[in-house]
Amino acid sequence: MPRFIVTGNYTAGAMKAMIDSPSDREAAARAVVEAAGGKLESFYMTTGDKDFSIKVTIDDAADLMAGLMVTGASGAVSNLRTIRAYTSEEFTEIQKKAGRIAKSYKAPGG
């Protein structure tokens, strides 16, 4: 099943709300991911230029994007970034496939 890493930031309004009324943001993320048809594998609060990072497995990236639209539209998060992640085993298979494809490619001028 495809795996994605999503990072983002909480808005000032969301941070104020979390201070005023602390809540389990992992549970909130899990609810959205599951409603979109995926599984939340991990949830981390992070330092640096991103406030959180989640790892999601989901069959259809479009379903993940729909869930992210919901969270973005809420005004609670911003700067959402999504990247597709591959395990070492998956990447080994990609390398093998590239080797097969390379036989059919001819570079310009070659």
Secondary structure, 3 states (H helix, E strand, C coil): CCEEEEEEEECHHHHHHHHHCCCCHHHHHHHHHHHCCCEEEEEEECCCCCCEEEEEECCCHHHHHHHHHHHHHCCCEEEEEEEEECCHHHHHHHHHHHHHHHCCCCCCCC
